[in-house]
Amino acid sequence: MKIKVPKSFDLNVKNSESVSRIAAASKNGGVYAALMIPQNKPIYDKLHLAYNLKRATEENFKLFVAIEGIHNNTLSEISILKNKGASAIYINSDEEMILIKRVLEYAEFLDIPVFVNCNNKSLSYGVMNDSEIAYLHGVSGISNYAESIEVAKMLEMIKHFNAKVIFQSITTKESIEILKNRPKNAYVDVCIDNLYFSDENLKDFNTLFKTFPPLRSEEDKNALLNACKEGIVDFISSNHIATSQKDVPFEEAEYGISKLDIFTQLAYSLPLPYELVTKLISTNPAKLFNIEINEYIEIEFGDFDININNFASKGKNCPYKKLKAKIV
């Protein structure tokens, strides 16, 4: 079986490698456009923003850049940066609330979306999901409520603003329950890794599965898949992170999974109707940024091996082995 679908728009590509590699990996992965999230390197001023946009222009790639709304406990020059080409704002939920309030005010006034990483840092000192597996391994865990309490807090906060707010990389069933009653200006994003894997994959300390937000329980994974089917989830993104620091002890290994080169293929390999996948990786992200995806690809279904040596990304930190869909 073959289908023709629009290319995808990946709303969560960490700036863990060069723009040229991101552009090349996106081409392999059927990605029309990507939103760069400034988690690995700061993007909070005109210099950092201009550098990334210039590189994207040189690569003829549609790169959308999110700037840090709050940097070193100080509000960024959001209005100036939007005028210079910033497409979104990225914040952590446990910043000072008065600064988050100011970010939401700017976002509403400027009509620019805010992507929120809901994570309480003081409760996230572990290296994997807080579960029996972490206990048996003798490592510290990251609890579900490190995310869900921040989701609840931010949900209450945004009720007082009209800014578009995206709850990025939601991982827990508790967060999904909270977000079922979200206002119309709130959107839910999930990382594709959390739809494929659970902390069961970490039983043998395989560092390739060490990522952040962490892989949760099988119950959480199924809750996320059901939330996709029920219309609670608005976007599926990659949370692509390229790293080479994996062949080390588990506690020392860097967080992240590389999969931008196979993102669209992975999405159509999920146990979800392909029409729904198209909505979650193409139609909805395009609507959020008011763009039209006018490039299409053909997807073939079957059983296919993944060869990480063909990745354009510098990151070969990929635990995926098989695909049920490939780009023809």
HUMO-V440965 format. One record per residue. RES is the residue in one letter. SS is DSSP state (hx for helix, st for strand, lp for the rest). PSI is psi in degrees with one decimal (999 if undefined). D_FIRST is the distance of its C-alpha to the first C-alpha in Angstrom with 1 decimal. Layout:
BEGIN
RES	SS	PSI	D_FIRST
RES	SS	PSI	D_FIRST
END
This chain:
BEGIN
M	lp	136.8	0.0
K	st	145.2	3.8
I	st	152.5	6.9
K	st	125.3	10.5
V	st	157.6	13.1
P	st	153.1	16.7
K	lp	165.7	18.0
S	st	165.6	19.7
F	st	106.7	23.4
D	st	116.7	24.7
L	st	11.1	27.9
N	st	78.7	29.3
V	st	113.3	29.8
K	st	147.9	33.2
N	lp	62.8	35.5
S	lp	-1.3	35.6
E	lp	177.4	35.1
S	lp	156.0	35.7
V	hx	-35.5	34.1
S	hx	-39.4	33.1
R	hx	-38.9	31.1
I	hx	-42.0	29.5
A	hx	-44.0	28.5
A	hx	-41.4	27.1
A	hx	-36.8	25.2
S	hx	-39.5	23.8
K	hx	-44.5	22.5
N	hx	-37.6	20.7
G	lp	12.6	19.3
G	lp	28.6	18.1
V	st	119.4	21.3
Y	st	-39.6	22.9
A	st	155.4	26.1
A	st	145.7	27.8
L	st	119.2	30.8
M	st	124.1	33.2
I	st	125.9	35.0
P	lp	66.0	38.5
Q	lp	-35.8	38.7
N	lp	-37.7	39.5
K	lp	144.8	41.7
P	lp	141.2	43.7
I	lp	93.9	42.9
Y	lp	0.4	45.7
D	lp	176.1	47.6
K	hx	-35.3	47.4
L	hx	-50.2	47.5
H	hx	-40.3	44.5
L	hx	-49.0	42.5
A	hx	-37.6	43.4
Y	hx	-49.0	42.6
N	hx	-40.4	38.9
L	hx	-37.3	38.4
K	hx	-44.4	40.1
R	hx	-38.7	37.8
A	hx	-39.7	34.7
T	hx	-40.7	36.1
E	hx	-32.3	36.8
E	lp	-1.4	33.1
N	lp	46.1	31.9
F	lp	139.5	30.0
K	st	91.9	29.9
L	st	123.4	31.7
F	st	135.1	33.1
V	st	127.9	36.0
A	st	131.8	37.4
I	st	152.3	41.1
E	st	124.6	43.0
G	lp	-28.9	44.9
I	st	123.0	47.4
H	st	124.3	48.6
N	lp	46.0	51.4
N	lp	27.3	52.3
T	st	141.1	52.8
L	st	132.5	50.9
S	lp	167.1	49.2
E	lp	72.6	49.9
I	hx	-45.1	46.9
S	hx	-45.4	47.9
I	hx	-43.6	48.8
L	hx	-34.5	45.5
K	hx	-41.4	43.4
N	hx	-23.4	45.4
K	lp	0.9	44.6
G	lp	-0.1	40.8
A	lp	138.9	40.0
S	lp	-19.3	37.0
A	st	168.6	37.4
I	st	139.5	39.9
Y	st	129.5	39.3
I	st	159.1	41.8
N	st	142.9	42.4
S	lp	-18.7	43.3
D	lp	24.8	46.5
E	lp	171.3	48.3
E	lp	132.8	51.5
M	hx	-31.4	50.8
I	hx	-32.4	53.1
L	hx	-39.0	51.0
I	hx	-40.4	47.7
K	hx	-44.3	49.4
R	hx	-40.3	50.3
V	hx	-45.2	46.7
L	hx	-35.5	45.5
E	hx	-46.1	48.3
Y	hx	-44.1	47.3
A	hx	-40.2	43.6
E	hx	-45.2	44.4
F	hx	-39.7	46.8
L	hx	-6.4	44.6
D	lp	58.1	41.3
I	lp	131.4	39.6
P	st	150.6	37.3
V	st	124.0	38.5
F	st	124.0	36.3
V	st	126.3	38.0
N	st	106.9	37.8
C	lp	98.7	39.2
N	lp	125.6	41.1
N	lp	108.6	44.7
K	hx	-36.4	45.7
S	hx	-17.6	48.7
L	hx	5.7	46.5
S	lp	44.1	43.9
Y	lp	0.6	46.0
G	lp	-176.6	43.7
V	lp	-5.3	41.0
M	st	179.3	38.4
N	st	139.4	37.8
D	lp	103.3	40.9
S	lp	-178.7	40.2
E	hx	-32.1	41.4
I	hx	-44.3	39.5
A	hx	-40.7	41.5
Y	hx	-45.5	44.7
L	hx	-31.6	44.1
H	hx	-13.1	43.6
G	lp	30.6	46.7
V	lp	156.5	45.1
S	lp	146.5	45.5
G	st	159.6	42.7
I	st	115.2	41.4
S	lp	155.8	41.6
N	lp	-36.5	39.3
Y	hx	-12.2	42.2
A	hx	-27.9	42.6
E	hx	-50.3	39.6
S	hx	-33.8	40.0
I	hx	-31.0	43.7
E	hx	-35.9	42.8
V	hx	-45.7	40.0
A	hx	-42.6	42.6
K	hx	-48.4	45.2
M	hx	-35.2	43.0
L	hx	-42.0	41.7
E	hx	-37.6	45.3
M	hx	-45.7	46.2
I	hx	-12.7	43.6
K	lp	-18.8	44.6
H	lp	6.7	47.5
F	lp	161.0	45.6
N	lp	8.5	43.0
A	lp	145.4	41.4
K	lp	122.8	37.6
V	st	126.3	37.3
I	st	119.9	34.2
F	st	104.2	34.5
Q	st	138.3	32.7
S	lp	53.1	31.0
I	lp	138.2	32.0
T	lp	-12.7	31.8
T	lp	153.0	33.7
K	hx	-32.1	33.6
E	hx	-41.6	37.1
S	hx	-39.8	36.1
I	hx	-42.6	33.3
E	hx	-42.7	35.9
I	hx	-40.6	38.2
L	hx	-4.6	35.7
K	lp	-30.9	34.7
N	lp	36.4	37.7
R	lp	154.0	37.4
P	lp	169.8	38.7
K	lp	-17.7	36.6
N	lp	4.9	37.4
A	st	139.1	35.9
Y	st	152.9	32.3
V	st	127.9	30.6
D	st	140.7	28.6
V	st	147.6	27.2
C	st	139.4	26.4
I	lp	-28.9	23.1
D	hx	-37.5	25.1
N	hx	-7.0	26.6
L	hx	-13.7	23.3
Y	hx	-44.0	22.5
F	lp	164.4	26.0
S	lp	178.3	29.3
D	hx	-8.7	32.8
E	hx	-28.9	32.1
N	hx	-8.9	30.6
L	hx	9.2	34.1
K	lp	-32.8	35.9
D	lp	19.9	36.5
F	lp	32.5	37.4
N	lp	110.9	34.4
T	hx	-16.2	35.2
L	hx	-23.7	31.7
F	hx	2.5	31.1
K	lp	114.7	34.2
T	lp	172.1	33.3
F	lp	132.0	34.8
P	lp	155.1	34.5
P	lp	161.5	34.3
L	lp	131.5	31.6
R	lp	-162.3	32.8
S	lp	166.5	32.8
E	hx	-35.6	29.9
E	hx	-42.1	31.3
D	hx	-43.7	31.1
K	hx	-46.1	27.5
N	hx	-34.5	26.5
A	hx	-38.2	28.7
L	hx	-42.3	26.8
L	hx	-42.9	23.4
N	hx	-36.3	24.9
A	hx	-32.5	26.6
C	hx	-45.6	23.3
K	hx	-32.1	22.2
E	lp	-1.6	25.7
G	lp	10.5	25.9
I	lp	-36.4	28.6
V	lp	133.9	26.8
D	lp	-29.7	26.4
F	st	145.6	25.0
I	st	126.8	23.2
S	st	175.2	24.6
S	lp	-33.2	24.9
N	lp	45.2	28.7
H	st	125.0	28.3
I	lp	121.0	31.5
A	lp	125.0	32.2
T	lp	155.6	35.0
S	lp	-2.9	36.4
Q	lp	69.2	38.8
K	lp	-26.6	37.0
D	lp	58.0	38.8
V	lp	169.7	41.8
P	lp	149.6	43.0
F	hx	-46.2	40.8
E	hx	-26.5	43.4
E	hx	-16.4	43.6
A	lp	144.1	40.0
E	lp	153.7	38.6
Y	lp	144.9	36.2
G	lp	147.1	32.7
I	st	132.3	29.2
S	lp	126.3	27.5
K	lp	14.2	23.9
L	hx	-33.4	23.8
D	hx	-18.4	22.1
I	hx	21.8	19.0
F	hx	-53.1	19.5
T	hx	-39.6	16.4
Q	hx	-41.7	14.2
L	hx	-40.9	16.3
A	hx	-43.8	16.1
Y	hx	-6.6	12.4
S	lp	-7.7	12.9
L	lp	155.8	15.5
P	lp	57.2	15.6
L	lp	149.8	15.6
P	lp	139.8	13.6
Y	hx	-28.4	11.8
E	hx	-38.1	14.2
L	hx	-40.4	17.0
V	hx	-44.1	16.1
T	hx	-41.4	16.2
K	hx	-42.1	19.6
L	hx	-26.9	21.0
I	hx	-10.1	20.3
S	hx	-64.8	20.4
T	hx	-52.4	22.0
N	hx	-46.2	24.7
P	hx	-37.6	25.9
A	hx	-40.4	26.1
K	hx	-39.1	28.2
L	hx	-38.2	30.5
F	lp	10.3	31.5
N	lp	46.5	31.4
I	lp	166.3	29.1
E	lp	127.6	26.2
I	lp	108.3	23.2
N	lp	20.4	22.7
E	lp	136.0	20.4
Y	st	156.4	16.6
I	st	161.1	13.9
E	st	129.3	10.3
I	st	131.0	8.3
E	st	137.1	5.9
F	st	142.3	5.7
G	st	-148.0	8.0
D	st	120.0	11.8
F	st	143.6	13.8
D	st	152.8	17.5
I	lp	128.4	19.5
N	lp	102.6	22.4
I	hx	-17.7	24.9
N	hx	-16.2	26.9
N	hx	-1.3	24.5
F	lp	136.8	25.3
A	lp	-27.2	27.3
S	lp	146.3	28.9
K	lp	-17.7	32.1
G	lp	117.0	31.0
K	lp	15.2	29.6
N	lp	70.3	30.3
C	lp	118.6	26.8
P	lp	-6.6	26.2
Y	lp	137.1	22.4
K	lp	-31.8	21.3
K	st	153.6	17.5
L	st	150.0	14.4
K	st	0.1	11.1
A	st	142.1	9.8
K	st	158.3	11.1
I	st	125.8	12.1
V	lp	999	11.4
END
